[in-house]
Amino acid sequence: MEVKGNEFYVLTAKQEGKITLYNEMDSPIKKIGEYLKKGTSPEDIELVIVQIGKEKYEMKGVPWSTIATGLVKSE
């Protein structure tokens, strides 16, 4: 994967045993919607943003309020 800009997203679906990387937030939000519709528990889903600095990487969890807003907008 080629990183565009200085950040990327990591989606982990523990129940599915999958970790996927994305350049923007829309795609993992859609994938989260698919997982939820298949019955995956929200507790088994984690989305983090990795920001690339000059000397270090910083990981932050994306709040469920942000994910929920994206899910509503995508419908």
mmCIF file of the N, C-alpha and C atoms, coordinates in Angstrom:
data_MODEL
# 
_entry.id   MODEL 
# 
loop_
_atom_site.group_PDB 
_atom_site.id 
_atom_site.type_symbol 
_atom_site.label_atom_id 
_atom_site.label_alt_id 
_atom_site.label_comp_id 
_atom_site.label_asym_id 
_atom_site.label_entity_id 
_atom_site.label_seq_id 
_atom_site.pdbx_PDB_ins_code 
_atom_site.Cartn_x 
_atom_site.Cartn_y 
_atom_site.Cartn_z 
_atom_site.occupancy 
_atom_site.B_iso_or_equiv 
_atom_site.pdbx_formal_charge 
_atom_site.auth_seq_id 
_atom_site.auth_comp_id 
_atom_site.auth_asym_id 
_atom_site.auth_atom_id 
_atom_site.pdbx_PDB_model_num 
ATOM 1   N N  . MET A 1 1  ? 0.841   -1.175  0.000  1.00 0.00 ? 1  MET A N  1 
ATOM 2   C CA . MET A 1 1  ? 0.000   0.000   0.000  1.00 0.00 ? 1  MET A CA 1 
ATOM 3   C C  . MET A 1 1  ? 0.886   1.239   0.000  1.00 0.00 ? 1  MET A C  1 
ATOM 4   N N  . GLU A 1 2  ? 0.539   2.168   -0.831 1.00 0.00 ? 2  GLU A N  1 
ATOM 5   C CA . GLU A 1 2  ? 1.231   3.442   -0.856 1.00 0.00 ? 2  GLU A CA 1 
ATOM 6   C C  . GLU A 1 2  ? 0.458   4.415   0.033  1.00 0.00 ? 2  GLU A C  1 
ATOM 7   N N  . VAL A 1 3  ? 1.151   5.032   0.983  1.00 0.00 ? 3  VAL A N  1 
ATOM 8   C CA . VAL A 1 3  ? 0.505   5.966   1.904  1.00 0.00 ? 3  VAL A CA 1 
ATOM 9   C C  . VAL A 1 3  ? 0.437   7.333   1.252  1.00 0.00 ? 3  VAL A C  1 
ATOM 10  N N  . LYS A 1 4  ? -0.776  7.856   1.194  1.00 0.00 ? 4  LYS A N  1 
ATOM 11  C CA . LYS A 1 4  ? -0.978  9.192   0.648  1.00 0.00 ? 4  LYS A CA 1 
ATOM 12  C C  . LYS A 1 4  ? -1.055  10.159  1.818  1.00 0.00 ? 4  LYS A C  1 
ATOM 13  N N  . GLY A 1 5  ? -0.269  11.202  1.787  1.00 0.00 ? 5  GLY A N  1 
ATOM 14  C CA . GLY A 1 5  ? -0.249  12.131  2.903  1.00 0.00 ? 5  GLY A CA 1 
ATOM 15  C C  . GLY A 1 5  ? 0.575   11.555  4.043  1.00 0.00 ? 5  GLY A C  1 
ATOM 16  N N  . ASN A 1 6  ? 0.204   11.905  5.258  1.00 0.00 ? 6  ASN A N  1 
ATOM 17  C CA . ASN A 1 6  ? 0.979   11.456  6.402  1.00 0.00 ? 6  ASN A CA 1 
ATOM 18  C C  . ASN A 1 6  ? 0.156   10.613  7.373  1.00 0.00 ? 6  ASN A C  1 
ATOM 19  N N  . GLU A 1 7  ? -0.876  9.944   6.871  1.00 0.00 ? 7  GLU A N  1 
ATOM 20  C CA . GLU A 1 7  ? -1.687  9.108   7.756  1.00 0.00 ? 7  GLU A CA 1 
ATOM 21  C C  . GLU A 1 7  ? -2.352  7.981   6.970  1.00 0.00 ? 7  GLU A C  1 
ATOM 22  N N  . PHE A 1 8  ? -2.680  6.909   7.719  1.00 0.00 ? 8  PHE A N  1 
ATOM 23  C CA . PHE A 1 8  ? -3.458  5.817   7.157  1.00 0.00 ? 8  PHE A CA 1 
ATOM 24  C C  . PHE A 1 8  ? -4.275  5.194   8.278  1.00 0.00 ? 8  PHE A C  1 
ATOM 25  N N  . TYR A 1 9  ? -5.224  4.344   7.914  1.00 0.00 ? 9  TYR A N  1 
ATOM 26  C CA . TYR A 1 9  ? -6.166  3.750   8.866  1.00 0.00 ? 9  TYR A CA 1 
ATOM 27  C C  . TYR A 1 9  ? -5.972  2.240   8.920  1.00 0.00 ? 9  TYR A C  1 
ATOM 28  N N  . VAL A 1 10 ? -6.101  1.693   10.123 1.00 0.00 ? 10 VAL A N  1 
ATOM 29  C CA . VAL A 1 10 ? -5.976  0.258   10.339 1.00 0.00 ? 10 VAL A CA 1 
ATOM 30  C C  . VAL A 1 10 ? -7.288  -0.237  10.945 1.00 0.00 ? 10 VAL A C  1 
ATOM 31  N N  . LEU A 1 11 ? -7.951  -1.147  10.233 1.00 0.00 ? 11 LEU A N  1 
ATOM 32  C CA . LEU A 1 11 ? -9.208  -1.727  10.710 1.00 0.00 ? 11 LEU A CA 1 
ATOM 33  C C  . LEU A 1 11 ? -8.941  -3.158  11.150 1.00 0.00 ? 11 LEU A C  1 
ATOM 34  N N  . THR A 1 12 ? -9.279  -3.446  12.397 1.00 0.00 ? 12 THR A N  1 
ATOM 35  C CA . THR A 1 12 ? -9.111  -4.788  12.941 1.00 0.00 ? 12 THR A CA 1 
ATOM 36  C C  . THR A 1 12 ? -10.486 -5.348  13.271 1.00 0.00 ? 12 THR A C  1 
ATOM 37  N N  . ALA A 1 13 ? -10.782 -6.515  12.718 1.00 0.00 ? 13 ALA A N  1 
ATOM 38  C CA . ALA A 1 13 ? -12.014 -7.235  13.034 1.00 0.00 ? 13 ALA A CA 1 
ATOM 39  C C  . ALA A 1 13 ? -11.581 -8.542  13.702 1.00 0.00 ? 13 ALA A C  1 
ATOM 40  N N  . LYS A 1 14 ? -11.567 -8.537  15.014 1.00 0.00 ? 14 LYS A N  1 
ATOM 41  C CA . LYS A 1 14 ? -11.029 -9.668  15.782 1.00 0.00 ? 14 LYS A CA 1 
ATOM 42  C C  . LYS A 1 14 ? -11.770 -10.967 15.493 1.00 0.00 ? 14 LYS A C  1 
ATOM 43  N N  . GLN A 1 15 ? -13.087 -10.912 15.458 1.00 0.00 ? 15 GLN A N  1 
ATOM 44  C CA . GLN A 1 15 ? -13.897 -12.114 15.222 1.00 0.00 ? 15 GLN A CA 1 
ATOM 45  C C  . GLN A 1 15 ? -13.609 -12.703 13.844 1.00 0.00 ? 15 GLN A C  1 
ATOM 46  N N  . GLU A 1 16 ? -13.383 -11.835 12.867 1.00 0.00 ? 16 GLU A N  1 
ATOM 47  C CA . GLU A 1 16 ? -13.094 -12.275 11.496 1.00 0.00 ? 16 GLU A CA 1 
ATOM 48  C C  . GLU A 1 16 ? -11.629 -12.650 11.319 1.00 0.00 ? 16 GLU A C  1 
ATOM 49  N N  . GLY A 1 17 ? -10.788 -12.205 12.250 1.00 0.00 ? 17 GLY A N  1 
ATOM 50  C CA . GLY A 1 17 ? -9.358  -12.469 12.137 1.00 0.00 ? 17 GLY A CA 1 
ATOM 51  C C  . GLY A 1 17 ? -8.696  -11.679 11.023 1.00 0.00 ? 17 GLY A C  1 
ATOM 52  N N  . LYS A 1 18 ? -9.192  -10.461 10.773 1.00 0.00 ? 18 LYS A N  1 
ATOM 53  C CA . LYS A 1 18 ? -8.677  -9.667  9.660  1.00 0.00 ? 18 LYS A CA 1 
ATOM 54  C C  . LYS A 1 18 ? -8.164  -8.315  10.130 1.00 0.00 ? 18 LYS A C  1 
ATOM 55  N N  . ILE A 1 19 ? -7.064  -7.891  9.519  1.00 0.00 ? 19 ILE A N  1 
ATOM 56  C CA . ILE A 1 19 ? -6.514  -6.552  9.709  1.00 0.00 ? 19 ILE A CA 1 
ATOM 57  C C  . ILE A 1 19 ? -6.323  -5.978  8.314  1.00 0.00 ? 19 ILE A C  1 
ATOM 58  N N  . THR A 1 20 ? -6.931  -4.822  8.060  1.00 0.00 ? 20 THR A N  1 
ATOM 59  C CA . THR A 1 20 ? -6.818  -4.204  6.734  1.00 0.00 ? 20 THR A CA 1 
ATOM 60  C C  . THR A 1 20 ? -6.372  -2.755  6.881  1.00 0.00 ? 20 THR A C  1 
ATOM 61  N N  . LEU A 1 21 ? -5.661  -2.269  5.870  1.00 0.00 ? 21 LEU A N  1 
ATOM 62  C CA . LEU A 1 21 ? -5.136  -0.907  5.853  1.00 0.00 ? 21 LEU A CA 1 
ATOM 63  C C  . LEU A 1 21 ? -5.845  -0.087  4.782  1.00 0.00 ? 21 LEU A C  1 
ATOM 64  N N  . TYR A 1 22 ? -6.055  1.188   5.082  1.00 0.00 ? 22 TYR A N  1 
ATOM 65  C CA . TYR A 1 22 ? -6.746  2.087   4.158  1.00 0.00 ? 22 TYR A CA 1 
ATOM 66  C C  . TYR A 1 22 ? -6.071  3.459   4.153  1.00 0.00 ? 22 TYR A C  1 
ATOM 67  N N  . ASN A 1 23 ? -6.173  4.152   3.017  1.00 0.00 ? 23 ASN A N  1 
ATOM 68  C CA . ASN A 1 23 ? -5.620  5.502   2.897  1.00 0.00 ? 23 ASN A CA 1 
ATOM 69  C C  . ASN A 1 23 ? -6.581  6.594   3.357  1.00 0.00 ? 23 ASN A C  1 
ATOM 70  N N  . GLU A 1 24 ? -7.876  6.289   3.368  1.00 0.00 ? 24 GLU A N  1 
ATOM 71  C CA . GLU A 1 24 ? -8.876  7.282   3.772  1.00 0.00 ? 24 GLU A CA 1 
ATOM 72  C C  . GLU A 1 24 ? -9.926  6.609   4.637  1.00 0.00 ? 24 GLU A C  1 
ATOM 73  N N  . MET A 1 25 ? -10.780 7.398   5.284  1.00 0.00 ? 25 MET A N  1 
ATOM 74  C CA . MET A 1 25 ? -11.694 6.847   6.278  1.00 0.00 ? 25 MET A CA 1 
ATOM 75  C C  . MET A 1 25 ? -12.980 6.267   5.698  1.00 0.00 ? 25 MET A C  1 
ATOM 76  N N  . ASP A 1 26 ? -13.397 6.646   4.521  1.00 0.00 ? 26 ASP A N  1 
ATOM 77  C CA . ASP A 1 26 ? -14.672 6.172   3.976  1.00 0.00 ? 26 ASP A CA 1 
ATOM 78  C C  . ASP A 1 26 ? -14.726 4.651   3.801  1.00 0.00 ? 26 ASP A C  1 
ATOM 79  N N  . SER A 1 27 ? -13.676 4.067   3.265  1.00 0.00 ? 27 SER A N  1 
ATOM 80  C CA . SER A 1 27 ? -13.673 2.620   3.006  1.00 0.00 ? 27 SER A CA 1 
ATOM 81  C C  . SER A 1 27 ? -13.767 1.776   4.279  1.00 0.00 ? 27 SER A C  1 
ATOM 82  N N  . PRO A 1 28 ? -12.982 2.074   5.329  1.00 0.00 ? 28 PRO A N  1 
ATOM 83  C CA . PRO A 1 28 ? -13.137 1.263   6.542  1.00 0.00 ? 28 PRO A CA 1 
ATOM 84  C C  . PRO A 1 28 ? -14.495 1.454   7.214  1.00 0.00 ? 28 PRO A C  1 
ATOM 85  N N  . ILE A 1 29 ? -15.076 2.642   7.083  1.00 0.00 ? 29 ILE A N  1 
ATOM 86  C CA . ILE A 1 29 ? -16.414 2.876   7.651  1.00 0.00 ? 29 ILE A CA 1 
ATOM 87  C C  . ILE A 1 29 ? -17.426 1.958   6.959  1.00 0.00 ? 29 ILE A C  1 
ATOM 88  N N  . LYS A 1 30 ? -17.340 1.873   5.634  1.00 0.00 ? 30 LYS A N  1 
ATOM 89  C CA . LYS A 1 30 ? -18.246 0.981   4.888  1.00 0.00 ? 30 LYS A CA 1 
ATOM 90  C C  . LYS A 1 30 ? -18.028 -0.474  5.299  1.00 0.00 ? 30 LYS A C  1 
ATOM 91  N N  . LYS A 1 31 ? -16.767 -0.859  5.478  1.00 0.00 ? 31 LYS A N  1 
ATOM 92  C CA . LYS A 1 31 ? -16.461 -2.233  5.874  1.00 0.00 ? 31 LYS A CA 1 
ATOM 93  C C  . LYS A 1 31 ? -16.992 -2.524  7.278  1.00 0.00 ? 31 LYS A C  1 
ATOM 94  N N  . ILE A 1 32 ? -16.916 -1.557  8.170  1.00 0.00 ? 32 ILE A N  1 
ATOM 95  C CA . ILE A 1 32 ? -17.471 -1.716  9.517  1.00 0.00 ? 32 ILE A CA 1 
ATOM 96  C C  . ILE A 1 32 ? -18.974 -1.954  9.423  1.00 0.00 ? 32 ILE A C  1 
ATOM 97  N N  . GLY A 1 33 ? -19.648 -1.211  8.556  1.00 0.00 ? 33 GLY A N  1 
ATOM 98  C CA . GLY A 1 33 ? -21.084 -1.419  8.338  1.00 0.00 ? 33 GLY A CA 1 
ATOM 99  C C  . GLY A 1 33 ? -21.383 -2.836  7.886  1.00 0.00 ? 33 GLY A C  1 
ATOM 100 N N  . GLU A 1 34 ? -20.551 -3.371  6.991  1.00 0.00 ? 34 GLU A N  1 
ATOM 101 C CA . GLU A 1 34 ? -20.729 -4.754  6.519  1.00 0.00 ? 34 GLU A CA 1 
ATOM 102 C C  . GLU A 1 34 ? -20.542 -5.746  7.663  1.00 0.00 ? 34 GLU A C  1 
ATOM 103 N N  . TYR A 1 35 ? -19.502 -5.540  8.463  1.00 0.00 ? 35 TYR A N  1 
ATOM 104 C CA . TYR A 1 35 ? -19.262 -6.431  9.602  1.00 0.00 ? 35 TYR A CA 1 
ATOM 105 C C  . TYR A 1 35 ? -20.435 -6.407  10.583 1.00 0.00 ? 35 TYR A C  1 
ATOM 106 N N  . LEU A 1 36 ? -20.948 -5.224  10.865 1.00 0.00 ? 36 LEU A N  1 
ATOM 107 C CA . LEU A 1 36 ? -22.063 -5.105  11.809 1.00 0.00 ? 36 LEU A CA 1 
ATOM 108 C C  . LEU A 1 36 ? -23.317 -5.793  11.274 1.00 0.00 ? 36 LEU A C  1 
ATOM 109 N N  . LYS A 1 37 ? -23.570 -5.649  9.981  1.00 0.00 ? 37 LYS A N  1 
ATOM 110 C CA . LYS A 1 37 ? -24.734 -6.306  9.382  1.00 0.00 ? 37 LYS A CA 1 
ATOM 111 C C  . LYS A 1 37 ? -24.611 -7.827  9.417  1.00 0.00 ? 37 LYS A C  1 
ATOM 112 N N  . LYS A 1 38 ? -23.364 -8.333  9.389  1.00 0.00 ? 38 LYS A N  1 
ATOM 113 C CA . LYS A 1 38 ? -23.138 -9.781  9.467  1.00 0.00 ? 38 LYS A CA 1 
ATOM 114 C C  . LYS A 1 38 ? -23.184 -10.291 10.908 1.00 0.00 ? 38 LYS A C  1 
ATOM 115 N N  . GLY A 1 39 ? -23.342 -9.377  11.859 1.00 0.00 ? 39 GLY A N  1 
ATOM 116 C CA . GLY A 1 39 ? -23.467 -9.794  13.247 1.00 0.00 ? 39 GLY A CA 1 
ATOM 117 C C  . GLY A 1 39 ? -22.207 -9.680  14.077 1.00 0.00 ? 39 GLY A C  1 
ATOM 118 N N  . THR A 1 40 ? -21.154 -9.091  13.536 1.00 0.00 ? 40 THR A N  1 
ATOM 119 C CA . THR A 1 40 ? -19.932 -8.892  14.312 1.00 0.00 ? 40 THR A CA 1 
ATOM 120 C C  . THR A 1 40 ? -20.203 -7.898  15.433 1.00 0.00 ? 40 THR A C  1 
ATOM 121 N N  . SER A 1 41 ? -19.760 -8.214  16.621 1.00 0.00 ? 41 SER A N  1 
ATOM 122 C CA . SER A 1 41 ? -19.945 -7.340  17.778 1.00 0.00 ? 41 SER A CA 1 
ATOM 123 C C  . SER A 1 41 ? -19.075 -6.090  17.638 1.00 0.00 ? 41 SER A C  1 
ATOM 124 N N  . PRO A 1 42 ? -19.614 -4.917  17.982 1.00 0.00 ? 42 PRO A N  1 
ATOM 125 C CA . PRO A 1 42 ? -18.805 -3.696  17.951 1.00 0.00 ? 42 PRO A CA 1 
ATOM 126 C C  . PRO A 1 42 ? -17.547 -3.803  18.826 1.00 0.00 ? 42 PRO A C  1 
ATOM 127 N N  . GLU A 1 43 ? -17.615 -4.643  19.851 1.00 0.00 ? 43 GLU A N  1 
ATOM 128 C CA . GLU A 1 43 ? -16.448 -4.820  20.724 1.00 0.00 ? 43 GLU A CA 1 
ATOM 129 C C  . GLU A 1 43 ? -15.309 -5.548  20.011 1.00 0.00 ? 43 GLU A C  1 
ATOM 130 N N  . ASP A 1 44 ? -15.615 -6.217  18.907 1.00 0.00 ? 44 ASP A N  1 
ATOM 131 C CA . ASP A 1 44 ? -14.610 -6.944  18.144 1.00 0.00 ? 44 ASP A CA 1 
ATOM 132 C C  . ASP A 1 44 ? -14.064 -6.146  16.969 1.00 0.00 ? 44 ASP A C  1 
ATOM 133 N N  . ILE A 1 45 ? -14.451 -4.877  16.876 1.00 0.00 ? 45 ILE A N  1 
ATOM 134 C CA . ILE A 1 45 ? -14.024 -4.025  15.765 1.00 0.00 ? 45 ILE A CA 1 
ATOM 135 C C  . ILE A 1 45 ? -13.241 -2.842  16.326 1.00 0.00 ? 45 ILE A C  1 
ATOM 136 N N  . GLU A 1 46 ? -12.107 -2.576  15.704 1.00 0.00 ? 46 GLU A N  1 
ATOM 137 C CA . GLU A 1 46 ? -11.294 -1.433  16.125 1.00 0.00 ? 46 GLU A CA 1 
ATOM 138 C C  . GLU A 1 46 ? -10.759 -0.720  14.897 1.00 0.00 ? 46 GLU A C  1 
ATOM 139 N N  . LEU A 1 47 ? -10.890 0.602   14.889 1.00 0.00 ? 47 LEU A N  1 
ATOM 140 C CA . LEU A 1 47 ? -10.350 1.425   13.810 1.00 0.00 ? 47 LEU A CA 1 
ATOM 141 C C  . LEU A 1 47 ? -9.390  2.433   14.430 1.00 0.00 ? 47 LEU A C  1 
ATOM 142 N N  . VAL A 1 48 ? -8.161  2.435   13.948 1.00 0.00 ? 48 VAL A N  1 
ATOM 143 C CA . VAL A 1 48 ? -7.176  3.402   14.434 1.00 0.00 ? 48 VAL A CA 1 
ATOM 144 C C  . VAL A 1 48 ? -6.605  4.166   13.258 1.00 0.00 ? 48 VAL A C  1 
ATOM 145 N N  . ILE A 1 49 ? -6.196  5.376   13.545 1.00 0.00 ? 49 ILE A N  1 
ATOM 146 C CA . ILE A 1 49 ? -5.508  6.198   12.558 1.00 0.00 ? 49 ILE A CA 1 
ATOM 147 C C  . ILE A 1 49 ? -4.035  6.242   12.970 1.00 0.00 ? 49 ILE A C  1 
ATOM 148 N N  . VAL A 1 50 ? -3.175  6.027   11.994 1.00 0.00 ? 50 VAL A N  1 
ATOM 149 C CA . VAL A 1 50 ? -1.737  6.098   12.231 1.00 0.00 ? 50 VAL A CA 1 
ATOM 150 C C  . VAL A 1 50 ? -1.229  7.354   11.537 1.00 0.00 ? 50 VAL A C  1 
ATOM 151 N N  . GLN A 1 51 ? -0.688  8.251   12.328 1.00 0.00 ? 51 GLN A N  1 
ATOM 152 C CA . GLN A 1 51 ? -0.140  9.495   11.789 1.00 0.00 ? 51 GLN A CA 1 
ATOM 153 C C  . GLN A 1 51 ? 1.378   9.383   11.780 1.00 0.00 ? 51 GLN A C  1 
ATOM 154 N N  . ILE A 1 52 ? 1.962   9.690   10.635 1.00 0.00 ? 52 ILE A N  1 
ATOM 155 C CA . ILE A 1 52 ? 3.396   9.539   10.436 1.00 0.00 ? 52 ILE A CA 1 
ATOM 156 C C  . ILE A 1 52 ? 4.065   10.891  10.642 1.00 0.00 ? 52 ILE A C  1 
ATOM 157 N N  . GLY A 1 53 ? 4.872   10.963  11.686 1.00 0.00 ? 53 GLY A N  1 
ATOM 158 C CA . GLY A 1 53 ? 5.637   12.178  11.945 1.00 0.00 ? 53 GLY A CA 1 
ATOM 159 C C  . GLY A 1 53 ? 7.049   12.037  11.407 1.00 0.00 ? 53 GLY A C  1 
ATOM 160 N N  . LYS A 1 54 ? 7.837   13.079  11.577 1.00 0.00 ? 54 LYS A N  1 
ATOM 161 C CA . LYS A 1 54 ? 9.216   13.039  11.089 1.00 0.00 ? 54 LYS A CA 1 
ATOM 162 C C  . LYS A 1 54 ? 10.055  12.019  11.847 1.00 0.00 ? 54 LYS A C  1 
ATOM 163 N N  . GLU A 1 55 ? 9.786   11.883  13.137 1.00 0.00 ? 55 GLU A N  1 
ATOM 164 C CA . GLU A 1 55 ? 10.613  10.984  13.943 1.00 0.00 ? 55 GLU A CA 1 
ATOM 165 C C  . GLU A 1 55 ? 9.850   9.818   14.554 1.00 0.00 ? 55 GLU A C  1 
ATOM 166 N N  . LYS A 1 56 ? 8.523   9.858   14.519 1.00 0.00 ? 56 LYS A N  1 
ATOM 167 C CA . LYS A 1 56 ? 7.769   8.771   15.135 1.00 0.00 ? 56 LYS A CA 1 
ATOM 168 C C  . LYS A 1 56 ? 6.381   8.655   14.525 1.00 0.00 ? 56 LYS A C  1 
ATOM 169 N N  . TYR A 1 57 ? 5.777   7.507   14.763 1.00 0.00 ? 57 TYR A N  1 
ATOM 170 C CA . TYR A 1 57 ? 4.401   7.245   14.356 1.00 0.00 ? 57 TYR A CA 1 
ATOM 171 C C  . TYR A 1 57 ? 3.521   7.433   15.586 1.00 0.00 ? 57 TYR A C  1 
ATOM 172 N N  . GLU A 1 58 ? 2.296   7.889   15.371 1.00 0.00 ? 58 GLU A N  1 
ATOM 173 C CA . GLU A 1 58 ? 1.348   8.032   16.470 1.00 0.00 ? 58 GLU A CA 1 
ATOM 174 C C  . GLU A 1 58 ? 0.043   7.346   16.082 1.00 0.00 ? 58 GLU A C  1 
ATOM 175 N N  . MET A 1 59 ? -0.440  6.480   16.964 1.00 0.00 ? 59 MET A N  1 
ATOM 176 C CA . MET A 1 59 ? -1.692  5.759   16.713 1.00 0.00 ? 59 MET A CA 1 
ATOM 177 C C  . MET A 1 59 ? -2.769  6.296   17.645 1.00 0.00 ? 59 MET A C  1 
ATOM 178 N N  . LYS A 1 60 ? -3.943  6.547   17.065 1.00 0.00 ? 60 LYS A N  1 
ATOM 179 C CA . LYS A 1 60 ? -5.087  7.011   17.854 1.00 0.00 ? 60 LYS A CA 1 
ATOM 180 C C  . LYS A 1 60 ? -6.309  6.209   17.440 1.00 0.00 ? 60 LYS A C  1 
ATOM 181 N N  . GLY A 1 61 ? -7.079  5.781   18.420 1.00 0.00 ? 61 GLY A N  1 
ATOM 182 C CA . GLY A 1 61 ? -8.331  5.110   18.121 1.00 0.00 ? 61 GLY A CA 1 
ATOM 183 C C  . GLY A 1 61 ? -9.350  6.087   17.566 1.00 0.00 ? 61 GLY A C  1 
ATOM 184 N N  . VAL A 1 62 ? -10.088 5.666   16.558 1.00 0.00 ? 62 VAL A N  1 
ATOM 185 C CA . VAL A 1 62 ? -11.166 6.498   16.015 1.00 0.00 ? 62 VAL A CA 1 
ATOM 186 C C  . VAL A 1 62 ? -12.395 6.253   16.889 1.00 0.00 ? 62 VAL A C  1 
ATOM 187 N N  . PRO A 1 63 ? -12.972 7.308   17.489 1.00 0.00 ? 63 PRO A N  1 
ATOM 188 C CA . PRO A 1 63 ? -14.121 7.122   18.381 1.00 0.00 ? 63 PRO A CA 1 
ATOM 189 C C  . PRO A 1 63 ? -15.343 6.564   17.650 1.00 0.00 ? 63 PRO A C  1 
ATOM 190 N N  . TRP A 1 64 ? -16.149 5.793   18.383 1.00 0.00 ? 64 TRP A N  1 
ATOM 191 C CA . TRP A 1 64 ? -17.366 5.232   17.795 1.00 0.00 ? 64 TRP A CA 1 
ATOM 192 C C  . TRP A 1 64 ? -18.343 6.316   17.353 1.00 0.00 ? 64 TRP A C  1 
ATOM 193 N N  . SER A 1 65 ? -18.299 7.483   17.978 1.00 0.00 ? 65 SER A N  1 
ATOM 194 C CA . SER A 1 65 ? -19.178 8.577   17.535 1.00 0.00 ? 65 SER A CA 1 
ATOM 195 C C  . SER A 1 65 ? -18.819 9.005   16.107 1.00 0.00 ? 65 SER A C  1 
ATOM 196 N N  . THR A 1 66 ? -17.536 9.018   15.786 1.00 0.00 ? 66 THR A N  1 
ATOM 197 C CA . THR A 1 66 ? -17.088 9.359   14.431 1.00 0.00 ? 66 THR A CA 1 
ATOM 198 C C  . THR A 1 66 ? -17.483 8.265   13.445 1.00 0.00 ? 66 THR A C  1 
ATOM 199 N N  . ILE A 1 67 ? -17.323 7.013   13.854 1.00 0.00 ? 67 ILE A N  1 
ATOM 200 C CA . ILE A 1 67 ? -17.698 5.882   13.006 1.00 0.00 ? 67 ILE A CA 1 
ATOM 201 C C  . ILE A 1 67 ? -19.199 5.894   12.751 1.00 0.00 ? 67 ILE A C  1 
ATOM 202 N N  . ALA A 1 68 ? -19.992 6.133   13.809 1.00 0.00 ? 68 ALA A N  1 
ATOM 203 C CA . ALA A 1 68 ? -21.454 6.161   13.665 1.00 0.00 ? 68 ALA A CA 1 
ATOM 204 C C  . ALA A 1 68 ? -21.886 7.271   12.710 1.00 0.00 ? 68 ALA A C  1 
ATOM 205 N N  . THR A 1 69 ? -21.265 8.434   12.812 1.00 0.00 ? 69 THR A N  1 
ATOM 206 C CA . THR A 1 69 ? -21.588 9.535   11.898 1.00 0.00 ? 69 THR A CA 1 
ATOM 207 C C  . THR A 1 69 ? -21.296 9.132   10.465 1.00 0.00 ? 69 THR A C  1 
ATOM 208 N N  . GLY A 1 70 ? -20.159 8.476   10.237 1.00 0.00 ? 70 GLY A N  1 
ATOM 209 C CA . GLY A 1 70 ? -19.810 8.011   8.886  1.00 0.00 ? 70 GLY A CA 1 
ATOM 210 C C  . GLY A 1 70 ? -20.795 6.979   8.372  1.00 0.00 ? 70 GLY A C  1 
ATOM 211 N N  . LEU A 1 71 ? -21.248 6.072   9.257  1.00 0.00 ? 71 LEU A N  1 
ATOM 212 C CA . LEU A 1 71 ? -22.216 5.062   8.835  1.00 0.00 ? 71 LEU A CA 1 
ATOM 213 C C  . LEU A 1 71 ? -23.543 5.701   8.426  1.00 0.00 ? 71 LEU A C  1 
ATOM 214 N N  . VAL A 1 72 ? -23.983 6.678   9.177  1.00 0.00 ? 72 VAL A N  1 
ATOM 215 C CA . VAL A 1 72 ? -25.248 7.361   8.857  1.00 0.00 ? 72 VAL A CA 1 
ATOM 216 C C  . VAL A 1 72 ? -25.126 8.104   7.537  1.00 0.00 ? 72 VAL A C  1 
ATOM 217 N N  . LYS A 1 73 ? -24.019 8.783   7.319  1.00 0.00 ? 73 LYS A N  1 
ATOM 218 C CA . LYS A 1 73 ? -23.813 9.547   6.085  1.00 0.00 ? 73 LYS A CA 1 
ATOM 219 C C  . LYS A 1 73 ? -23.717 8.642   4.855  1.00 0.00 ? 73 LYS A C  1 
ATOM 220 N N  . SER A 1 74 ? -23.213 7.403   5.053  1.00 0.00 ? 74 SER A N  1 
ATOM 221 C CA . SER A 1 74 ? -23.016 6.518   3.903  1.00 0.00 ? 74 SER A CA 1 
ATOM 222 C C  . SER A 1 74 ? -24.298 5.816   3.471  1.00 0.00 ? 74 SER A C  1 
ATOM 223 N N  . GLU A 1 75 ? -25.358 5.903   4.266  1.00 0.00 ? 75 GLU A N  1 
ATOM 224 C CA . GLU A 1 75 ? -26.622 5.237   3.891  1.00 0.00 ? 75 GLU A CA 1 
ATOM 225 C C  . GLU A 1 75 ? -27.482 6.111   3.029  1.00 0.00 ? 75 GLU A C  1 
# 
